[in-house]
Amino acid sequence: MAFRTKNLFEKTTKLVRSYSSDKIYTHMSLTLNEQTGIATLELAKPPVNSMSFGFLSQLAAAVQQSEADKYKGLIITSRSSGVFSAGLDLKELHHPDSDRILNYLRRLQDVWFQLYDCSTPTAAVINGHSIAGGCLLALSCEYRVMVNSFKIGMNEALVGVPVSPMFIACMQSVIGQWEAEKALLVGRLFTSEEALGVGLVDEVVGGKSEGVCKAEGYLAGFREVSARARGLSKRYLRQEVVRDLVRRREEDVKKLVEIISSRGVQDSLGEHLERMKNKK
Ligand SMILES: CCCCCCCCCC/C=C/CC(=O)SCCNC(=O)CCNC(=O)[C@H](O)C(C)(C)COP(=O)(O)OP(=O)(O)OC[C@H]1O[C@@H](n2cnc3c(N)ncnc32)[C@H](O)[C@@H]1OP(=O)(O)O
């Protein structure tokens, strides 16, 4: 089979350089299967694929590449066998520099808009724990296959930070208002099986390769469908959520910076980081 592992940065060097000070393409790899036209984006930032500034920049470049090269599909998964993503990098949020946190949250918004609103068919193979921002990443894809025995959800309530409108909108659109409310207000993490029950994921499988096959099956379902019509329909289906968040994006970011920088939230973040350190 003809596989081409693409160093994204060959083609998107300009974009990535202007986005990031991190070393080029260190946190993920994009592999295109030239026979199917489906690319796999494998997150590879040990130990937990936390979303640092550089990670978000590379994710943005990958999504942009998928759109520009008109991939038939994009599968997002993790190289780690235990963690899909631990979400936002808590070190970016703890004692942040005011300009950096503003730019970090703007970057997060940009990536989310790009992925959520992209016309490329997308699927997530969640082969490990998927927490908060990690859950957002999976929910922004169209289809989710999860490997059993892991946890997924948005734990902000337990971390002591508010769930932001973008995260809420995504959760609501997948599992509905009441289930989202019940889960988000207590920071519930679902097991793979519970996630299937509530509709947070579409399938549960025994392992990553089975998950990738299921995701490919979903994406192959569009072979006979006009890519242009499909892409436009997806955008129309998602436009209400996008429009509202675009309209209020600057207001949301400024408010969140203010909240994150507050003493109470900083103390909670510090305690959360301490708990993680001490769990060993
Ligand atoms: C509209 C405006 C724009 C949008 C604005 C959004 C604004 C957002 C505001 C705040 C929202 C935040 C959402 C988030 O995503 S916050 C992050 C929440 N995530 C977590 O709490 C995850 C915590 N991690 C875990 O539960 C576990 O690590 C794990 C993922 C289950 C894996 O467990 P495992 O046992 O394998 O690994 P360890 O726990 O031992 O971790 C290994 C090392 O990794 C460090 N780590 C873990 N998670 C993070 C993280 N999220 N960021 C940074 N670092 C992390 C951990 O401390 C260990 O480090 P060490 O080896 O140095 O001790």
The ligand as an SDF file (V2000), in Angstrom:
LIG
                    3D

 63 65  0  0  0  0  0  0  0  0999 V2000
  -14.0790   31.3790   23.9650 C   0  0  0  0  0  0  0  0  0  0  0  0
  -12.6990   31.6080   24.4570 C   0  0  0  0  0  0  0  0  0  0  0  0
  -11.6900   30.6600   23.9630 C   0  0  0  0  0  0  0  0  0  0  0  0
  -11.6560   29.3950   24.6510 C   0  0  0  0  0  0  0  0  0  0  0  0
  -11.1640   29.5850   26.0000 C   0  0  0  0  0  0  0  0  0  0  0  0
  -10.9830   28.3660   26.7500 C   0  0  0  0  0  0  0  0  0  0  0  0
  -10.6200   28.7420   28.1020 C   0  0  0  0  0  0  0  0  0  0  0  0
  -10.3880   27.6090   28.9080 C   0  0  0  0  0  0  0  0  0  0  0  0
  -10.3030   27.9160   30.3260 C   0  0  0  0  0  0  0  0  0  0  0  0
   -9.9440   26.7430   31.1090 C   0  0  0  0  0  0  0  0  0  0  0  0
  -10.3170   25.4930   30.4580 C   0  0  0  0  0  0  0  0  0  0  0  0
   -9.5600   24.4720   30.4780 C   0  0  0  0  0  0  0  0  0  0  0  0
   -9.8490   23.2040   29.8040 C   0  0  0  0  0  0  0  0  0  0  0  0
   -8.7390   22.2290   29.9590 C   0  0  0  0  0  0  0  0  0  0  0  0
   -8.4480   21.5010   29.0530 O   0  0  0  0  0  0  0  0  0  0  0  0
   -7.8900   22.2770   31.4410 S   0  0  0  0  0  0  0  0  0  0  0  0
   -6.9800   20.7820   31.4510 C   0  0  0  0  0  0  0  0  0  0  0  0
   -7.7530   19.7430   32.1510 C   0  0  0  0  0  0  0  0  0  0  0  0
   -7.0530   18.5120   32.0970 N   0  0  0  0  0  0  0  0  0  0  0  0
   -6.7710   17.8100   33.1760 C   0  0  0  0  0  0  0  0  0  0  0  0
   -7.1030   18.1610   34.2870 O   0  0  0  0  0  0  0  0  0  0  0  0
   -6.0300   16.5270   32.8930 C   0  0  0  0  0  0  0  0  0  0  0  0
   -5.2000   16.1810   34.0430 C   0  0  0  0  0  0  0  0  0  0  0  0
   -4.4640   14.9760   33.7270 N   0  0  0  0  0  0  0  0  0  0  0  0
   -4.8830   13.7480   34.0410 C   0  0  0  0  0  0  0  0  0  0  0  0
   -5.9670   13.5430   34.5290 O   0  0  0  0  0  0  0  0  0  0  0  0
   -3.9400   12.6340   33.7760 C   0  0  0  0  0  0  0  0  0  0  0  0
   -2.6820   13.1780   33.5280 O   0  0  0  0  0  0  0  0  0  0  0  0
   -4.3200   11.7120   32.5890 C   0  0  0  0  0  0  0  0  0  0  0  0
   -4.5800   12.5100   31.3280 C   0  0  0  0  0  0  0  0  0  0  0  0
   -5.5570   10.8920   32.9520 C   0  0  0  0  0  0  0  0  0  0  0  0
   -3.1370   10.7400   32.3130 C   0  0  0  0  0  0  0  0  0  0  0  0
   -2.8050   10.0650   33.5080 O   0  0  0  0  0  0  0  0  0  0  0  0
   -1.3690    9.3550   33.6290 P   0  0  0  0  0  0  0  0  0  0  0  0
   -1.3700    8.6640   34.9390 O   0  0  0  0  0  0  0  0  0  0  0  0
   -1.0990    8.5900   32.4060 O   0  0  0  0  0  0  0  0  0  0  0  0
   -0.3190   10.5560   33.6080 O   0  0  0  0  0  0  0  0  0  0  0  0
    0.0750   11.5560   34.7920 P   0  0  0  0  0  0  0  0  0  0  0  0
   -1.1460   12.0620   35.4740 O   0  0  0  0  0  0  0  0  0  0  0  0
    1.1100   10.9250   35.6340 O   0  0  0  0  0  0  0  0  0  0  0  0
    0.6740   12.7670   33.9670 O   0  0  0  0  0  0  0  0  0  0  0  0
    1.9530   12.6810   33.3400 C   0  0  0  0  0  0  0  0  0  0  0  0
    2.5730   14.0540   33.3500 C   0  0  0  0  0  0  0  0  0  0  0  0
    1.7710   14.9280   32.5470 O   0  0  0  0  0  0  0  0  0  0  0  0
    1.4010   16.0810   33.3070 C   0  0  0  0  0  0  0  0  0  0  0  0
    0.0760   16.5250   32.8640 N   0  0  0  0  0  0  0  0  0  0  0  0
   -1.0530   15.8500   32.8810 C   0  0  0  0  0  0  0  0  0  0  0  0
   -2.0630   16.5730   32.3750 N   0  0  0  0  0  0  0  0  0  0  0  0
   -1.5420   17.7530   32.0360 C   0  0  0  0  0  0  0  0  0  0  0  0
   -2.0830   18.9460   31.4760 C   0  0  0  0  0  0  0  0  0  0  0  0
   -3.3880   19.0720   31.1120 N   0  0  0  0  0  0  0  0  0  0  0  0
   -1.2650   19.9880   31.2630 N   0  0  0  0  0  0  0  0  0  0  0  0
    0.0440   19.9130   31.5940 C   0  0  0  0  0  0  0  0  0  0  0  0
    0.6290   18.8140   32.1370 N   0  0  0  0  0  0  0  0  0  0  0  0
   -0.1640   17.7440   32.3560 C   0  0  0  0  0  0  0  0  0  0  0  0
    1.4120   15.5730   34.7440 C   0  0  0  0  0  0  0  0  0  0  0  0
    1.5130   16.6330   35.6420 O   0  0  0  0  0  0  0  0  0  0  0  0
    2.6100   14.6940   34.7400 C   0  0  0  0  0  0  0  0  0  0  0  0
    3.7550   15.5120   34.7980 O   0  0  0  0  0  0  0  0  0  0  0  0
    5.0710   15.0650   35.6070 P   0  0  0  0  0  0  0  0  0  0  0  0
    5.4930   13.7580   34.9840 O   0  0  0  0  0  0  0  0  0  0  0  0
    6.0300   16.1880   35.3880 O   0  0  0  0  0  0  0  0  0  0  0  0
    4.6480   14.9150   37.0360 O   0  0  0  0  0  0  0  0  0  0  0  0
  1  2  1  0
  2  3  1  0
  3  4  1  0
  4  5  1  0
  5  6  1  0
  6  7  1  0
  7  8  1  0
  8  9  1  0
  9 10  1  0
 10 11  1  0
 11 12  2  0
 12 13  1  0
 13 14  1  0
 14 15  2  0
 14 16  1  0
 16 17  1  0
 17 18  1  0
 18 19  1  0
 19 20  1  0
 20 21  2  0
 20 22  1  0
 22 23  1  0
 23 24  1  0
 24 25  1  0
 25 26  2  0
 25 27  1  0
 27 28  1  0
 27 29  1  0
 29 30  1  0
 29 31  1  0
 29 32  1  0
 32 33  1  0
 33 34  1  0
 34 35  2  0
 34 36  1  0
 34 37  1  0
 37 38  1  0
 38 39  2  0
 38 40  1  0
 38 41  1  0
 41 42  1  0
 42 43  1  0
 43 44  1  0
 43 58  1  0
 44 45  1  0
 45 46  1  0
 45 56  1  0
 46 47  1  0
 46 55  1  0
 47 48  2  0
 48 49  1  0
 49 50  1  0
 49 55  2  0
 50 51  1  0
 50 52  2  0
 52 53  1  0
 53 54  2  0
 54 55  1  0
 56 57  1  0
 56 58  1  0
 58 59  1  0
 59 60  1  0
 60 61  2  0
 60 62  1  0
 60 63  1  0
M  END
$$$$
